[in-house]
Each structure stands twice: as structure tokens, then as C-alpha cells.
Amino acid sequence: NSFYDIVTTLLFGLLGYVMIKTRYPRAPLLVGMVLGKAAELNFHLSVQLFGNFFLLRPIALTIFILLVLGLTLPVLLARRRKGRQAHA
């Protein structure tokens, strides 16, 4: 019953509507909101325990590489497909 709750609900409703219209999946946003706090907490804990070089540890480096590939590969493949369609 507070103004903040109403504004928050309206903003997330608007965000959901825009995501539906642009065919953007809503599940990753939900997973990010649920797991974001835990991921941030564990990230800060890792930095405190291992310093700024914790990415040099094998498991952390593997996860980081997979993260970078997961973020860049779809963009690169989409560009490649668009390039092929333009030449055809």
C-alpha cells in the first residue's frame, strides 16, 4: 500500500511489456534478479580471499572464459549470418 510499491510494480510491468513486444526472453532477467545478490556477495568474498588475481585460478578462469564466449558468440554468429544474407 505504499507509493514505492505501486511505482515499482508499474515499472516492472512496463519492462515486461516491452520485453514481450521486442521478443526478449524474460527468464534471464528473473534469474539475474534472484541470483544477482548471491553472485555479488561471492564475487566480493573471492576478491577478499584471493586478491584481484582470483581469475588466474583454474576454475574461475574457465568460468570466465565460458562467460565471455557465451556473451560474444551469439553476437558474432548473428553478424556472420547477416553478412552471408547480404552477399546472397
VENCORZI-V898193 format. One record per helix or strand of 2 or more residues. SS is the DSSP state (@ for helix, = for strand). FROM is the first residue (numbers start at 1). TO is the last residue. If there is no record, write none. Layout:
ss->(SS | SS)
from->(FROM | FROM)
to->(TO | TO)
//
This chain:
ss->(@ | @ | @)
from->(3 | 27 | 58)
to->(21 | 56 | 87)
//
